[in-house]
Amino acid sequence: MTNRSVSELPEGTRMAEAQTRFGRIWFTEQGSGPPVVLLHANLWDHRDFDPIVPELARGYRVIALDWPWHGDSDSPPLQAGAELLADALENFIEALDLPPAMFIGNSVGGFAAARLAITHPGRVVGLVLVNAGFVPMNLMTRAFFPPHGHADDHPGGPARLHPPRDAGKDI
């Protein structure tokens, strides 16, 4: 745990905790207005977003959490992983009784936010996903992003990623 003292927090920021089934999840809160939840990358903490919080707090209630096993939050006796952090996010917003919010997620934070949008779309008004993972190459993704361009591209030319030839046409 970081145990960051309250005196180290920027002016107008409060630090609080939400009791979840994963233990205490600590978070900072600044500003007022519609909620924006900031979800940090693995091995970081709520300070991951410090450079943008003051500007966001001018018109939004900005909540930046510390994932379980990170920052000041508890470290439950469970195997950490992306799925578990996504579960922790669901539990966190339930514990806060948070109204529908904008979620900004970096890395695993982006994964958790995207999953929340899929499983609980009524809780999400928007997403900003930063470096939120990869796209597996399967039949569907190959149709849109062939690994070496289209077969009819000039041989020896650079591989390009582009949508199928009929993308954007009415079907």
C-alpha positions in Angstrom: 0.0 0.0 0.0 1.1 3.5 -0.8 -0.5 5.2 2.3 -0.4 8.6 0.6 -1.1 11.2 3.3 -4.0 13.5 2.8 -1.6 16.5 2.9 -0.1 15.2 -0.3 -3.4 15.5 -2.2 -4.0 18.4 -4.5 -6.2 21.1 -3.1 -9.9 20.3 -3.5 -9.3 16.6 -3.6 -10.7 14.1 -1.1 -9.5 10.6 -0.6 -12.1 8.0 0.4 -12.7 4.3 0.3 -15.5 2.0 -0.9 -16.1 -1.3 0.8 -16.3 -4.0 -1.8 -16.2 -7.8 -1.9 -12.5 -7.3 -2.8 -11.9 -5.3 0.4 -11.4 -1.5 0.5 -10.9 0.2 -2.8 -9.5 3.7 -2.2 -10.2 6.5 -4.6 -9.7 10.2 -5.0 -12.6 12.6 -5.9 -12.4 16.1 -7.2 -14.9 18.5 -8.8 -18.6 18.2 -9.3 -20.9 17.5 -12.1 -21.4 14.3 -14.2 -19.1 11.5 -13.1 -15.9 10.6 -14.9 -14.1 7.5 -13.6 -10.4 7.1 -14.2 -9.1 3.6 -14.4 -5.3 3.2 -14.2 -3.0 0.6 -15.8 -1.5 -2.4 -14.1 1.3 -1.6 -11.6 0.2 2.1 -11.3 -2.3 3.8 -9.1 -4.8 6.7 -9.2 -2.0 9.2 -9.8 -1.7 7.8 -13.4 -4.1 10.5 -14.4 -2.9 13.4 -12.2 -2.0 15.6 -15.3 -5.6 15.7 -16.5 -7.6 15.7 -13.3 -7.5 19.5 -12.6 -8.9 20.3 -16.1 -11.6 17.5 -15.9 -12.6 18.6 -12.4 -13.6 22.0 -13.8 -16.9 20.5 -15.1 -17.0 16.9 -13.8 -16.9 14.8 -10.7 -13.6 13.0 -11.2 -13.1 9.7 -9.5 -9.7 8.0 -9.7 -9.5 4.6 -8.0 -6.7 2.4 -6.9 -7.3 -1.1 -8.2 -7.1 -4.0 -5.6 -3.4 -4.8 -5.1 -2.5 -1.3 -6.1 -1.9 2.0 -4.4 -3.8 2.2 -1.1 -6.4 -0.4 -1.8 -6.5 -3.8 -0.1 -4.8 -6.9 -1.5 -7.3 -9.7 -1.3 -6.0 -13.3 -1.2 -7.0 -13.9 -4.8 -5.2 -14.3 -8.1 -5.1 -10.9 -9.7 -6.1 -10.6 -13.3 -8.0 -8.5 -15.8 -11.3 -10.3 -15.3 -11.1 -9.9 -11.6 -10.4 -6.2 -11.9 -13.4 -5.8 -14.2 -15.4 -7.5 -11.5 -14.0 -5.1 -8.9 -15.1 -2.2 -11.1 -18.6 -3.4 -11.2 -18.6 -3.9 -7.4 -17.0 -0.5 -6.9 -19.6 1.5 -8.8 -22.4 -0.5 -7.0 -20.8 0.4 -3.7 -20.8 4.1 -4.6 -24.2 3.9 -6.1 -22.7 5.8 -9.0 -25.0 7.2 -11.7 -24.2 6.4 -15.4 -20.6 7.7 -16.0 -17.9 8.3 -18.5 -15.0 5.9 -18.1 -11.4 6.6 -19.1 -9.4 3.5 -18.9 -5.7 2.9 -19.5 -4.5 -0.7 -20.3 -6.4 -3.0 -18.0 -8.5 -0.1 -17.0 -9.7 0.1 -20.6 -10.5 -3.6 -20.6 -12.5 -3.2 -17.4 -14.4 -0.2 -18.8 -15.2 -2.0 -22.1 -16.5 -5.0 -20.3 -18.6 -2.8 -18.1 -20.1 -1.2 -21.2 -20.9 -4.7 -22.5 -22.3 -6.2 -19.3 -24.0 -3.0 -17.8 -24.5 -0.6 -20.7 -26.9 1.5 -18.6 -24.0 2.5 -16.3 -21.8 3.8 -19.1 -22.4 7.1 -21.0 -19.1 7.0 -22.8 -15.7 5.3 -23.0 -12.2 6.5 -23.6 -9.9 3.5 -24.0 -6.2 4.0 -24.1 -3.9 1.0 -25.0 -6.7 -1.3 -23.9 -5.4 -4.5 -25.4 -5.1 -6.2 -28.7 -7.4 -7.5 -31.4 -7.0 -11.3 -31.9 -6.7 -12.3 -35.5 -9.7 -14.5 -36.2 -11.9 -14.9 -39.3 -13.9 -11.7 -38.6 -10.9 -9.4 -37.8 -9.0 -10.8 -40.8 -11.9 -9.5 -43.0 -11.4 -6.0 -41.8 -7.7 -6.0 -41.0 -5.8 -8.5 -43.1 -2.4 -9.2 -41.7 -0.6 -8.5 -45.0 -3.0 -6.3 -46.9 -5.4 -7.6 -49.6 -4.2 -10.4 -51.8 -4.5 -8.1 -54.9 -2.2 -5.5 -53.4 1.0 -5.0 -55.5 3.4 -7.9 -54.8 6.3 -6.6 -52.8 4.5 -3.4 -51.9 4.1 -2.4 -48.2 1.4 -4.3 -46.2 -1.4 -2.0 -45.4 -4.3 -2.3 -43.0 -7.6 -1.1 -44.4 -11.2 -2.0 -44.4 -12.7 -4.4 -47.0 -13.2 -2.9 -50.5 -17.0 -2.6 -50.0 -16.8 -0.9 -46.6 -19.2 2.0 -46.3 -21.5 0.8 -49.2 -25.1 0.2 -48.5 -25.8 -3.5 -48.3 
